[in-house]
Amino acid sequence: MSNATPDIVKHVALLARLRLEGEALAKTAAQLDEILEYVKKLQAVPTDQVEPTSHVLPLSNVLRKDQPQPPLPNEAVMRLAPASQPPFVNVPKVLET
């Protein structure tokens, strides 16, 4: 039995402000019906003994420790900048006057 009839799909499409007509409506109904059948299969899998988890691998914070370091010398920063007027770095204008 089909769960996703063209009438149901048309109603949902209307709510989502989508225009589905003719062949596209029938195709979408068939695809949605296949998805719902697969969801039924997934719901039949016993998961009572499965621990809830957010990730299958044991992950922890993978960031490095923050260690203070001396800043780059001004000359090195000026060499890295695409445009500069020492001791300033030129940047594109972002504010309107």
Helices and strands as residue ranges (DSSP letters): H 6-15, H 22-43, H 74-80, E 84-85, E 88-89
